[in-house]
Amino acid sequence: MTKHNIPRPRLSKLVISNFRCIGPKPVVIDLDEIVVLVGPNNSGKSSILRAYEVVMCDGSKNGELNLDDFPNGKIESHALPKIELHTVVYDHSPGEKWIDETSGEKVVRELWTWANIGKAKRQGFNVTTGEWDDSVPWGAANVANSRRPQPHKVDAFSDPEVQSKEIIKLLTSIINDRVKSFINPKIDQEEQSEFVKLLEQVKTIQKSIISESQDEINKAQDGISELIKEVFPGYKVVFDSRPEDDIEKSISLFKAGSKLLMGPEEGFQSTIDRQGSGARRTLLWAALRYISESSSKNDRPHVLLLDEPELCLHPNAVREACRVLYDLPKTNKWQVMVTTHSPSFIDVSRDNTTIIRVERNAEGEIEGTTVYRPNKIMLNDDDKVRLKLLNICDPYVTEFFFGGHTIVVEGDTEYTAFKHVISQYPDQFKDVHIIRARGKATIISLIKILNHFGSRYSILHDSDYPTLSNGNKNGAWTTNENIRNAVYCHEDPTKVRLIASIRNFENAFLGEEVSKEKPYNALVNLMEKPNSLKQIRDLLEALVNHAARIPHGFIEWDVLEDLEKSLNNRTELNHFS
């Protein structure tokens, strides 16, 4: 494999401790093409974004800490900020002693520790000694950074001027990439771009200046070498000017004060920092969409660190922003990490997304729990299609990622009935999420995701009939067993309560078949009949509290024969043939 065909190093893990609101218990973040951080306010999500940016900017001002970045704003020797980064590499350029292959991949570990405000001490993990070493992989910070993505961080509530500068930086870096990608040594001089011709002129001038200055350079080398020999006999100093290395860095395509203007085509256009928050955010998404839909031959990757992307966006723009966000890594040049409070920015049908819930535990410590990784859930193609359609129909379907007790129901009628009960008894059913699958088979796909959490949840589905009216087998009846089998894949199936509505929810609840306007009829019944309201309230309580009694018309089941027996009893009771 040639040098140009070797994949870029891939960031795989971030470990953070004693940084801002994150305490001594390390928070471990598994990195993917897209990482979505969810959780309550003030739980450390923005701190994780900042930690990511810090290590990506090692050696620059953005890689330095101030006092506010230390726990409780104090510098204490037993609680120094530490950030550890794991990088997967595909060659041996870091050096053999830094590469750990025990996982099956080539992993390089680096550690940054701040003993005071300002710059960190960077170390590499030496796999030969099994200890942290003061020498480091790839050497100097600027060399190591060239192997990593270039960070672009947009905070939720940045000063407008700061936010506009970041957008301009993002755009100018991409335009620079585009222009510099035009360099092609195989093209004749006459056909080269003006930029390439300018580079050649600068190269010639620099070589000429170095040649004219060589005598002075030699005198300086010899003088310093004589002084060095007094301490290190036989040593000499050589100044290697390298006038032809990184020649493109000698040219800036944009003035330092470059501005980006926005406004009506025929009207007044003002700078980005004078636009409203919504306009700045919309411009950001437009820039990202342009980047995701275009390509460059330049191989420097990027990482987008975005805090609460849903802020200030018109509802119509939210779905478009989500699409752009998830399409960005398709160029193979971007990683994305976002914090969000919006279920709309979670798409479980994608293969490249890790979702991490950040929250405080009972002791007040911040924890980062990876609640979703597609490669561990093993969704099949049908699952992905169902989840994609469900996400389109109901952008809030992924509320369960944000905590609370999750109840999956089959259709709109159950969803409407339970939402009405929750509105009447908000204190009793606080933090209860009702997820409508909008189809029986989709319940199985949702169960696979919920099982990955390892937490408690409940399922309510229609039992349906074993056979159709024409005597053929009913596929919906077979799905019952598939739902039960999916529940058994939970690491502890006792955490799941599986309840069936005998025949269907409308029949169990209303005692009759309803063919149209089912949610409306259920809602009217609840509002007009106190006994109906009590029945559905008791059912919801049974779904939340797994020890609570289940009302008549519904059954907690485990064996298909028991479900069929309850169905037959219900049929006889209702005088159905």
Long-range contacts (C-beta under 8 A, 24 or more apart in sequence): 6-90, 6-91, 7-90, 8-147, 8-299, 8-301, 9-87, 9-88, 9-89, 9-90, 9-108, 9-147, 9-148, 10-87, 10-88, 11-85, 11-86, 11-87, 11-88, 11-148, 11-149, 11-303, 11-335, 12-86, 12-87, 12-88, 12-105, 12-107, 13-84, 13-85, 13-86, 14-48, 14-51, 14-52, 14-55, 14-83, 14-84, 14-85, 14-86, 15-82, 15-83, 15-84, 15-85, 15-86, 16-47, 16-48, 16-51, 16-82, 16-83, 16-84, 17-81, 17-82, 18-70, 18-71, 18-79, 18-80, 18-81, 18-82, 19-47, 19-50, 19-51, 19-69, 19-71, 19-81, 19-82, 19-83, 20-44, 20-47, 20-50, 20-68, 20-69, 20-71, 21-47, 21-71, 21-366, 22-47, 22-48, 22-51, 22-71, 22-366, 23-71, 23-79, 23-365, 23-366, 24-79, 25-365, 25-366, 25-367, 26-84, 27-358, 27-366, 27-367, 27-368, 28-368, 29-356, 29-368, 30-354, 30-356, 30-370, 30-373, 31-335, 31-337, 31-354, 32-335, 32-352, 32-353, 32-354, 32-373, 33-329, 33-334, 33-335, 33-336, 33-352, 33-353, 34-325, 34-326, 34-329, 34-335, 34-336, 34-337, 34-338, 34-350, 34-352, 34-353, 34-354, 35-335, 35-336, 35-337, 35-338, 35-353, 35-354, 35-355, 35-356, 36-338, 36-339, 36-340, 36-345, 36-346, 36-353, 36-354, 36-355, 36-356, 37-337, 37-338, 37-339, 37-340, 37-356, 37-358, 37-368, 38-339, 38-340, 38-341, 38-346, 38-355, 38-356, 38-357, 38-358, 38-401, 38-402, 39-357, 39-358, 39-359, 39-402, 39-403, 40-359, 40-360, 40-403, 41-341, 43-358, 43-359, 43-360, 43-366, 44-358, 44-366, 44-368, 45-307, 45-339, 45-358, 46-155, 46-156, 46-307, 46-339, 48-337, 48-339, 48-358, 48-368, 49-153, 49-305, 49-306, 49-307, 49-337, 49-339, 50-153, 51-83, 52-151, 52-303, 52-305, 52-337, 53-151, 53-153, 53-305, 54-83, 54-112, 54-120, 55-83, 55-85, 55-110, 55-112, 56-145, 56-148, 56-149, 56-150, 56-151, 56-303, 57-145, 57-151, 58-112, 58-120, 58-122, 58-141, 58-144, 58-145, 59-119, 59-140, 59-141, 59-142, 59-145, 62-151, 63-119, 63-120, 63-141, 64-117, 64-118, 64-119, 64-120, 65-114, 65-117, 65-118, 65-120, 66-117, 67-117, 69-114, 69-117, 70-114, 70-117, 75-115, 75-116, 75-117, 77-115, 80-113, 80-114, 80-115, 81-113, 81-114, 81-120, 82-111, 82-112, 82-113, 82-114, 83-111, 83-112, 83-120, 84-109, 84-110, 84-111, 84-112, 85-109, 85-110, 85-111, 85-112, 87-147, 87-148, 93-138, 93-147, 94-124, 94-137, 94-138, 95-137, 97-126, 97-127, 97-128, 97-133, 98-124, 98-125, 98-126, 98-127, 98-137, 99-127, 100-125, 100-127, 108-137, 110-136, 110-137, 110-144, 146-300, 148-301, 149-300, 149-301, 149-302, 149-303, 149-334, 149-335, 150-300, 150-301, 150-302, 150-303, 151-302, 151-303, 151-305, 152-302, 152-303, 152-304, 152-305, 153-305, 153-306, 153-307, 154-284, 154-304, 154-305, 154-306, 154-307, 155-307, 156-307, 156-308, 156-311, 156-339, 160-272, 160-273, 160-274, 160-275, 160-277, 160-280, 161-273, 163-272, 163-273, 163-280, 164-260, 164-271, 164-272, 164-273, 164-275, 164-280, 167-260, 167-272, 167-280, 167-283, 167-284, 167-287, 168-258, 168-259, 168-260, 168-272, 170-284, 170-287, 170-291, 171-260, 171-287, 172-253, 172-254, 172-258, 173-302, 174-287, 174-290, 174-291, 174-296, 175-253, 175-254, 176-253, 177-296, 177-298, 177-300, 178-294, 178-296, 178-298, 179-253, 180-248, 180-298, 181-296, 181-297, 181-298, 183-248, 195-251, 195-253, 198-251, 199-247, 199-248, 199-251, 202-247, 202-250, 202-251, 203-243, 203-244, 203-247, 206-243, 206-244, 206-247, 206-250, 207-243, 207-244, 209-243, 210-241, 210-243, 217-241, 276-312, 277-311, 277-312, 278-312, 278-313, 278-314, 280-312, 281-309, 281-311, 281-312, 281-313, 282-313, 282-317, 285-313, 285-317, 285-320, 285-321, 285-324, 288-324, 288-325, 288-328, 289-320, 289-324, 291-328, 291-331, 291-334, 292-324, 292-327, 292-328, 292-330, 292-331, 292-334, 293-327, 295-331, 296-333, 299-333, 300-333, 301-333, 301-334, 301-335, 302-333, 302-334, 302-335, 303-334, 303-335, 303-336, 303-337, 304-328, 304-334, 304-335, 304-336, 304-337, 304-338, 305-337, 305-338, 306-336, 306-337, 306-338, 306-339, 307-338, 307-339, 308-338, 308-339, 308-340, 308-341, 309-338, 309-340, 309-345, 310-340, 310-341, 310-342, 310-344, 310-345, 318-342, 318-344, 318-345, 318-395, 319-344, 319-395, 321-345, 322-347, 326-350, 326-352, 326-353, 341-402, 343-395, 343-396, 343-397, 343-398, 343-399, 343-401, 343-402, 344-395, 344-396, 346-398, 346-401, 347-388, 347-391, 348-372, 348-374, 348-387, 348-391, 348-398, 348-449, 349-379, 349-384, 349-385, 349-387, 349-388, 349-391, 350-374, 351-375, 355-401, 357-401, 357-402, 357-403, 359-403, 371-401, 371-452, 371-453, 372-401, 372-449, 372-452, 373-452, 376-452, 377-448, 377-449, 377-451, 377-452, 378-448, 379-445, 379-448, 382-441, 382-445, 383-444, 383-445, 383-448, 386-439, 386-441, 386-442, 386-445, 387-442, 387-445, 387-446, 390-437, 390-438, 390-439, 390-442, 393-438, 394-436, 394-438, 397-435, 397-436, 399-433, 399-435, 400-433, 400-435, 400-450, 400-453, 400-457, 402-433, 403-431, 404-431, 404-432, 404-433, 405-431, 405-432, 405-433, 405-456, 405-457, 405-458, 405-544, 406-433, 406-435, 406-450, 406-455, 406-457, 406-458, 407-432, 407-433, 407-434, 407-435, 407-457, 407-458, 407-459, 407-460, 407-540, 407-543, 407-544, 408-435, 408-436, 408-437, 408-443, 408-446, 408-447, 408-450, 408-457, 408-458, 408-459, 408-460, 409-434, 409-435, 409-436, 409-437, 409-460, 409-461, 409-505, 410-436, 410-437, 410-438, 410-439, 410-440, 410-443, 410-460, 410-461, 410-462, 410-505, 411-436, 411-437, 411-438, 411-462, 411-505, 411-518, 412-436, 412-438, 412-518, 412-519, 413-505, 413-506, 413-509, 413-518, 413-519, 413-522, 414-460, 414-501, 414-505, 415-519, 416-519, 416-522, 416-523, 417-505, 417-509, 417-519, 417-522, 417-523, 417-526, 417-536, 418-536, 418-540, 420-523, 420-526, 420-527, 420-536, 421-526, 421-533, 421-536, 421-537, 421-540, 422-540, 424-533, 424-537, 425-537, 428-541, 429-540, 429-544, 432-540, 432-544, 440-464, 440-476, 440-479, 440-483, 441-479, 441-482, 443-479, 443-483, 443-486, 444-479, 444-482, 444-483, 444-486, 447-483, 447-486, 447-487, 447-489, 448-486, 448-489, 450-490, 451-486, 451-489, 451-490, 451-491, 454-490, 454-491, 454-492, 454-495, 455-495, 456-495, 456-496, 456-546, 457-495, 457-496, 458-496, 458-497, 458-498, 458-499, 458-543, 458-544, 458-546, 459-483, 459-487, 459-496, 459-497, 459-498, 459-499, 460-499, 460-500, 460-501, 460-505, 460-539, 460-543, 460-554, 461-499, 461-500, 461-501, 462-500, 462-501, 462-503, 462-504, 462-505, 463-500, 463-501, 463-502, 463-503, 463-504, 463-555, 463-563, 463-566, 463-567, 464-503, 464-504, 465-503, 465-567, 466-564, 480-560, 480-563, 481-560, 484-557, 484-558, 484-560, 497-542, 497-543, 497-546, 497-556, 498-556, 498-557, 498-558, 499-539, 499-542, 499-543, 499-550, 499-554, 499-555, 499-556, 499-557, 500-554, 500-555, 500-557, 500-563, 500-566, 501-553, 501-554, 502-553, 502-554, 502-555, 502-566, 502-567, 502-570, 503-567, 503-570, 503-571, 507-553, 507-570, 507-574, 508-553, 508-554, 508-570, 509-535, 509-536, 509-553, 511-553, 511-574
